[in-house]
Amino acid sequence: MYVLKIVLEGITTSFRYPHFMLGVQPSFPLPPPATIYGHVCSTLGEWFDPEGVMFAYHFTFAGEGQDLEHIHVLSVSSGKLPSGERKVLEGNVNPFKRNILLFPRLTLYLNRPDWLDYFRHPRYPVVLGRSQDLAVYTQIEVIELQQQEQVYFEHTLMPYTMATQVPAGVVALMPSWIDYHNRRRPVFARYLMLTERVTSKQMLHFGTQKPRYWYDPTAPRVHDEPLGLWFHTFGGTADETFAVA
């Protein structure tokens, strides 16, 4: 299978939990699928139909820190301004700490090798996460993936259904897609965040058939095993992903 491989590097990024509003804004250790969707949209210059588009990634960062930000919390007001005009809104400035990831590196795989020129000439500034988290593409190429039984997975997302088969990882509810044509309606799905290395030998397999996993032949090998890739779709549940032929 031919895929588009993009390597992105930056200085800071943050993937906030969507239901935290005040106090502290924690960050996911891995980018949610909705973040990947928004990033690709920014590169293409328009919203695209996620149907049939699949992605896999490998994401790392060098360290963590905190940034101090503030938000304006507004409410309806019935008072008046000093000028006598009726006051419509009033609010307060609320400072909070945001967890940030330092020196992120994203290796993104898309089943759209025809988008090569879009990533070579992105429509909007390259960012990952917040609008101020500027980044740069350091590698863009089309590669051919291979398959085999023995691979390793690390620093990536796996489907929630693999939680009973993988001896590591943390389950998280993440935004998988934002429907910008339907009042920015978010779609959520459960994923298994894998931030440490797990080999296919360590994973439980049910039945007699041994799965064969896609892997990147250009990525570094560990103990002579290649980097496995698990592809996901946008806008659906993690059960709609695939990893085997």
N, C-alpha and C positions, 0 to 999 in steps of 0.2 A: 504494500500500500504506500503510495506517495503522499507525503504531507508537507506542509509548510512549517519550518522550524524557525522560531524567532527568539533571540536572546536579548533581554532588556535588563539594563542596570541603572540604578538610581542612588540617591543619597538617603532619602527618607520615604516612608510610606506608612499608611495606617488603614486598617480595615475594621471599622467600628462595628460593634454589636448594634443592630438596628433598633433595639428596644431600650437602650440607655439614653436618657435625656439630660440628667443633671449629675453633678458630683465628679465622676470619673468616666472617661470613655475608653474602655478596654479595646484591644485590637485582636482580631483573629490572627493566629500565626501563619495562616495561609489565605490567599485571596479567594473570596467567594466567587462562584460562577457568575453572578450578576456583575461583579467588578470586571471580570474578563470580557463579558458581553459589552459593557460600556466602553472598555478600552478598544475593542475591535471596532465598535461603532465610530469612535473618535478617529481612528485611522482611516476608515472607509469614508467618513464625512457624512454618514447618514445611518438611520436605523435600518437594520436588515432583518429579514424573516429568519428566526432561529431554526426553522424546520430543516432537518438534515445536516445542520452544522454541528460538528463534534470537536471537542478539544481535550487535550491532556496537558499537564504541566509538571515542572519541577521547580520549587521555589525555596530559596534560602535567604538568610539575612545574617549580618555580622554581629548584631547586638540590639539591645532595646534601650529606650529612653522615654522621657515624658516631655510634652510640650504644654504650655499654658495658653488656653484659648478662652473665648467667651461667646455666649449666645444671648440674644435679646428675646426674652419670654414676654409675649404680648397678650393682652386680653382686651375685651370690649370695655369701653369707658363711657360714662354718662355725664362726666364733668364738662368744664369749659376751659379754654385756653386763656392766657392773660389778655389776649386781644378781644375776648368775648365770643369767639367762634366756638362751636360745640366740639368737644374732644371726642374723637372716634376711637382711638386706641391709646393704651398706656401699657407700660411694661418696665421691667428691670433688667439690668445687665448681670448675667450670672457667669462668673468665671468657673472653669473646670480644667482638670488635667486630662490630656489625651495621651495614651500610650502610643509610641511610634516605634517602627522597626527601622534599623539603621543599615544602610548599604544593601538594599534588597537586590536580588538577582532572580529573574524569572526566565525560565526556558519554556516557551509556549509552543505547542504543536496543534495545528489546525488541519482538518481534512479538506482544506481549500487551497491547494497549491496555486490556483489561478489568481489568488490575492497577492502574489509576490510583489507586483509593482506598487500596490497600495501601501505596503509596509516600507518599501524603498522610498516612497514619496507620501508620507502621511498627511492627511488633510488638515489636522489640528495638532497643536503641540503634544508631544509624547509625555503622558503622565501615567502614574499607576497609583490609584487611590484618590487622594485629595487633589484639587486643581493645582495646588502649590508644590506637589510632589513630582517635580520634573524628572524625566528619565531620558535614556537614549538607547537606541537599538545598536548593539555591537555585533550582531550576526543575524543575517537573514538568508535562508537558503531552502531549497526543496531537497528532501532526502527520501529514501525508500526504507520503510520500516521492515523488519524481519520478525519472524516468530520462532519461539522455542519454549520448552517447558520450564527451564531453570533460569530465573531472572531475579532481580531484587527491586523492591519499591522503597522509596523514601521521599520525604518532603513533598507530599502530593495528597490529593483527595482520592478516596476510594468510596464506592457506594455503601450506604448504610447496611445493606444486606451482608456485606463482608465482615461486619463486626463480630460475628460468631466464628469466623474462620481465620481472622488475623490476630496474632497474639500481642498486638499493640494498637495504639491509636486512641483518639477521643472522638466521641460522637457529638456533632453539633448541628443545630438547625441554622441553615444559611439561606440568604436570598439567592435563588438560582437564575432569576431573570426579572427584569423590570419592563412591564408593558407600557411603553411611552405613548401608545395610541389609545390607551384606556386609562387615562388620568393617573399614569405612573403606578399602576397596580403591581405590587410585588408578588412574586411566586416563590414560595419557600419549599425547601426539601432538606432531608436529613442526609448528612455525609459523615464519613469516617475520616478525620484528619490524621494523617500519618506523618509525624515529624521525626521519626527514627527509622532506621533501616530494618526491613523485613524481607527475607528471601522467600521464594515460592516453596522451598522445602519446608519452611516453618509453618506454612499455611495449611489448614485443614481442607481436605477435599472429600466430597461425598460422591459415592458411585465409583464405577470402574474406569471411567474415561478421565484421562489426565489433560487438563487444559493447556493450551499453548498461548503464550502471551506475546503481544506486540512489544518490541523493544527497539531502542535507538542504537544502531550499530556505530554511530559516531561519538556516543557518550562514553565517559570513562567506565572501565570494567572494575568490579570489586571481586576479588578471588575468582577471577575469570568468568564472572557472571555479568551480563549486560543490564542496563537500566530499563526496567519494565515500565510500560505506559498504560494507564487506564483511561480510556476516553469516556467523556460525559457529553450529554446534550444540554442545551439551554431550555429553560421553561418547563421541564418535566421533572419527574422524580429521579433519584439516583439509580433506581432499578432499570432505567432505560439506557444505562451505559453498556459498553461492551469492552471486553478485553481479549476475547478469544476469537479464533476464526470460525 
